[in-house]
């Protein structure tokens, strides 16, 4: 894993729980750039719960690229937010 996160688990945890938006942004980018379907669950959850629009946009962009299970539906739902 890149960007200072040694594992998917640590990046996902930071994305979903860090109070620091810079850390969440870095975690979302690291997960997305991994190009791994293992990143999809955390990106999907962050898309639903993240309060910062620009971080949600990062998650949405990578979910669109990854195209895994549930991505399309989550992106369609996010259009209403």
Buried (B, 14 or more C-beta within 10 A) or exposed (E): BEBEBEEBEBBBBBBBEBEEEEBBBBBBBBBBBBEEEEBBBBBBBBBEEBEEEEBBBBBBBBBEEBEBEEBEEBBEEBEEE
